[in-house]
Amino acid sequence: MHYVLMVGMAAATLLAFLVPDADQFQKPELARIFFFHFPSALICSVFIFLSGWFGFWLLRTRDMKWDVRNAASVEMGALYGVFTMATGILFSEVQWGTWWQWDPRQTSFLLVLAIFGAGIAIRGAFSDERRRATISAAYSVASLLPSLFLIFVFPRLPHIEQMSFHPSQTVTGGLLDGWYRVGVLSVGFMLAWLTVIVYRMRVRVGELEFQREQFDGSLEAVGGGAAPHRVVRAVSVSEERRDTPQEV
């Protein structure tokens, strides 16, 4: 199955370079960054939903399996957030001639990335796994609405949208060329497939780490630690007994 994924990713990447140039962009030949930028932003948004959902279930059930899934969602969301930001900055340079122009879309997504970074920092700030899980879950739930507002609401406010150079209408207005739609769907599908595989692997690793911690703790509770110290009474052996030969 993994070989099929590798072939599919290679084919989707090749297709992204073979599609005709998009005339509505400033530099049509370099607008192919969009094939990877747009799916990454969507996948990042999905992980925002998932982290809040898993955080809610952990707070409700106190089952640590939800913490493993929440941690994986935060990490994967942050990864795709960085990839979205990086490709967006590159797109800004090749299309508008500047790496960063304080576009409302860029600024709002930078805040989303900061929210992800704070979530990762919170997980690293607590050594107690139960406390870490509870606080991380509460943060994921609390940050869900602000993140969704920054991604889906704020950039679409009328006075904000007029200030933005972001080509949002190209996608929502159906202005993409047919070949570009094929390219976005192909790369997006393969990227989503890869994401599912990596996410499941990350969850499995988290579950094994949790089981190991529980197993190590049970060994210490039963007696797997160091041997207890005992006082040993010294016994003297007389010179007469040591010099007397043993009878056979």
C-alpha positions in Angstrom: 0.0 0.0 0.0 2.8 2.4 0.8 4.3 1.7 -2.6 1.0 2.8 -4.2 1.2 6.0 -2.1 4.7 6.7 -3.3 3.7 6.2 -7.0 0.6 8.3 -6.5 2.6 11.2 -4.9 5.1 11.1 -7.7 2.4 11.1 -10.3 0.5 14.0 -8.6 3.7 16.1 -8.3 4.5 15.4 -12.0 1.0 16.4 -13.0 1.4 19.7 -11.0 4.3 20.6 -13.2 2.7 19.6 -16.5 -0.6 21.5 -16.2 -0.8 24.7 -18.3 0.1 28.0 -16.7 -2.7 30.0 -15.0 -3.1 33.3 -16.7 -4.8 35.1 -13.8 -1.7 35.1 -11.7 1.2 37.6 -11.8 3.8 34.8 -12.6 1.7 32.0 -14.0 4.6 29.5 -14.1 5.2 29.8 -10.4 1.6 29.7 -9.3 1.8 25.9 -8.9 2.8 26.5 -5.3 -1.0 26.8 -4.9 -1.3 23.0 -5.5 0.5 22.4 -2.1 -0.5 25.5 -0.3 -4.2 25.2 -0.5 -4.5 21.5 0.6 -2.1 22.1 3.5 -4.3 24.9 4.7 -7.4 22.6 4.6 -5.6 19.8 6.4 -4.4 22.2 9.1 -8.0 23.4 9.6 -9.2 19.8 9.9 -6.7 19.2 12.7 -7.9 22.3 14.5 -11.4 20.7 14.6 -9.9 17.3 15.7 -7.8 18.7 18.5 -10.9 20.5 19.9 -13.0 17.4 19.5 -10.5 15.1 21.2 -9.9 17.6 24.0 -13.6 17.7 24.6 -13.9 13.9 25.0 -10.9 13.8 27.3 -12.4 16.3 29.6 -15.7 14.4 29.5 -14.3 10.8 30.0 -10.8 11.3 31.4 -9.7 8.5 29.1 -6.1 9.0 28.2 -6.6 7.6 24.7 -8.1 10.9 23.8 -5.0 12.7 25.0 -2.9 10.7 22.6 -5.1 11.7 19.7 -5.2 15.3 20.9 -1.4 15.4 21.0 -1.1 13.9 17.5 -3.7 16.4 16.2 -1.8 19.4 17.6 1.5 18.2 16.3 0.2 17.4 12.8 -1.8 20.7 12.7 1.3 22.7 13.6 3.3 20.8 11.0 0.8 21.7 8.2 0.5 25.2 9.6 4.2 25.7 9.1 4.0 24.2 5.6 1.0 26.5 4.8 2.8 29.6 6.1 6.0 28.7 4.2 4.3 28.1 0.9 2.2 31.2 1.4 5.3 33.4 2.0 6.9 31.9 -1.1 3.7 32.6 -3.1 3.7 36.2 -1.8 7.2 36.7 -3.0 6.8 35.3 -6.5 3.4 36.9 -7.1 3.6 40.2 -5.3 7.4 40.8 -5.1 7.6 40.7 -1.3 8.0 37.9 1.3 5.7 39.5 3.8 3.3 42.4 3.2 1.1 42.2 6.3 -1.8 40.9 4.3 -4.8 40.1 6.6 -4.7 36.5 5.5 -1.0 36.2 6.3 -1.4 37.9 9.7 -4.5 35.9 10.8 -2.8 32.6 9.9 0.3 33.7 11.7 -1.8 34.0 14.8 -3.2 30.5 14.2 0.3 29.2 14.0 1.1 30.9 17.3 -1.9 29.2 18.9 -0.6 25.8 17.8 2.9 26.7 19.1 1.4 27.6 22.5 -0.4 24.3 22.6 2.8 22.4 22.0 4.6 24.5 24.7 1.8 23.7 27.2 2.3 20.0 26.7 6.0 20.4 27.4 5.5 22.4 30.6 4.0 19.7 32.7 5.6 16.4 33.8 2.5 14.9 35.3 0.7 13.1 32.5 -2.8 13.5 33.9 -2.4 17.2 34.6 -0.7 17.7 31.2 -3.6 15.9 29.4 -6.3 17.9 31.2 -4.7 21.3 30.7 -3.9 20.6 27.0 -7.4 19.4 26.4 -8.9 22.5 28.0 -6.6 24.7 25.8 -7.6 22.8 22.6 -11.3 23.4 23.4 -10.8 27.0 24.3 -8.6 27.8 21.2 -11.1 26.2 18.8 -13.4 29.2 18.2 -10.5 31.8 18.0 -8.7 29.6 15.4 -11.8 29.1 13.3 -12.6 32.8 13.5 -9.1 33.7 12.3 -9.2 31.3 9.4 -12.8 31.5 8.2 -14.5 34.6 9.5 -11.9 37.4 9.9 -10.4 37.3 6.4 -14.0 37.4 4.9 -15.2 40.5 6.7 -16.1 43.0 4.0 -13.6 45.8 4.9 -10.9 43.2 5.6 -11.4 41.3 2.3 -11.0 44.6 0.4 -7.6 45.1 1.9 -6.4 41.6 1.1 -4.4 40.5 -2.0 -5.1 36.9 -1.3 -6.8 35.2 -4.3 -9.7 33.8 -2.3 -12.2 34.6 -5.0 -10.2 32.5 -7.4 -11.2 29.4 -5.5 -14.6 30.2 -4.1 -15.7 31.9 -7.2 -14.9 28.9 -9.4 -12.3 30.9 -11.4 -9.7 28.1 -11.4 -8.8 26.6 -14.7 -10.0 23.0 -15.2 -6.4 21.6 -15.2 -5.7 23.5 -12.0 -8.7 21.9 -10.4 -7.4 18.5 -11.4 -3.9 19.4 -10.0 -5.3 20.7 -6.7 -7.6 17.6 -6.3 -4.8 15.2 -7.2 -2.1 16.7 -4.9 -4.7 17.2 -2.1 -5.9 13.6 -2.2 -2.5 12.2 -2.1 -1.4 14.6 0.7 -4.5 13.7 2.7 -3.8 10.0 2.2 -0.2 10.5 3.4 -1.5 12.5 6.4 -3.8 9.7 7.5 -1.0 7.2 7.5 1.4 9.4 9.4 -1.3 10.4 11.9 -2.2 6.8 12.6 1.5 6.0 13.1 1.8 8.9 15.5 -1.2 7.8 17.5 0.2 4.2 17.7 3.5 5.5 19.0 1.7 7.6 21.6 -0.3 4.6 22.8 2.9 2.5 23.1 4.6 5.2 25.0 1.7 5.5 27.4 1.6 1.7 27.9 5.3 1.7 28.6 4.9 4.4 31.2 2.1 2.5 32.9 4.1 -0.8 32.8 7.2 0.9 34.3 5.1 2.4 37.0 3.5 -0.9 37.9 7.0 -2.5 38.2 8.1 0.2 40.6 4.9 -0.3 42.7 5.3 -4.1 42.9 9.0 -3.9 43.8 10.9 -3.3 40.6 13.1 -0.6 42.2 16.4 -1.0 44.0 16.8 -3.7 46.7 16.1 -2.5 50.2 19.0 -1.8 52.5 19.5 -4.3 55.3 21.8 -4.1 58.4 24.2 -7.0 58.4 25.6 -8.1 61.8 29.3 -8.8 61.7 30.3 -12.3 62.7 33.8 -13.0 64.1 35.6 -16.2 63.5 38.0 -17.3 66.3 41.6 -18.1 65.5 41.2 -21.6 67.0 38.3 -22.5 64.7 40.1 -21.2 61.6 43.3 -23.2 62.4 41.5 -26.5 63.2 41.4 -28.8 60.1 37.9 -30.0 59.1 37.2 -33.7 59.4 36.1 -35.6 56.3 
